[in-house]
């Protein structure tokens, strides 16, 4: 599997560059979820990062990606098909 060093902005991973596995299209996933364990028997807190272009060239095309922290983000529930009814 190929990976790419990707910058994280905001949240608990602010300023870190981590290797992120690339998908079949050669791009990192749209969301990156970081589970942080809690004390006692509570479920872990999940921090969500969204993929955004790191740089945009003169034609408006992204060259490289970074992840920005989404404090109100919810973990993905799976693929969103265009024919599914909204919940």
TAFENCOR-V343397 format. One line per field, one symbol per residue. phi: phi as a letter, one per 30 degrees, with the letter a starting at -180 (. if undefined). A space follows every 10 residues. Layout:
# TAFENCOR-V343397
phi: ???
This chain:
# TAFENCOR-V343397
phi: .cbbdbdcbi idceidcbdc dcdddicddd bbccdcdcdi cddddccccc dbddbbdddi cdbjbbccdc dcdcedckdc ddcdddc
